[in-house]
Amino acid sequence: MPKEVPILSQFRHERDTWKRLLMFAEEENNILKNRIAEVVISMSNNSKALLEKLDEFQNAFIMEDRIIMSLKNEINEKNRLLNNDFYKNDSLFIEAKKQQKIMRTRIEETEAAFNKLKINFNAFLGETL
């Protein structure tokens, strides 16, 4: 089945793209958490409402860390399905395609939610500071 080898290459390419995306999201998330610290340190107004909102964002960023770690672990687990012979076994091939599709959707949803969180955080700071 040499025709199936390109799908293995595609799955691996997609997996590597997800890993890079998650590394970037992890780095971006750290920057945002550091931004909260910078804002708190430089605050002249210790408004309880402002601190509570910053705490909400901090908790959301911590949750994002957990989601990123979970996705990284899941990608590593699914990687076992992508051995060189998976496409020769119909049931493994079907399962790998199914898992790839599920993972693709989860990555897409996570990326969209994280982008929305970043936009909301920056808009909040822009309107509040």
Buried (B, 14 or more C-beta within 10 A) or exposed (E): EEEEEEBBEEBEEBBEEBBEBBEEBBEBBEEBBEBBEEBBEEEEEEEEEBBEBBEEBBEBBEEBBEBBEEBBEBBEEBEEBBEEEBBEEEEBBEBBBEBBEEBEEBBEEBBEEBEEBBEEBEEBBEEEE
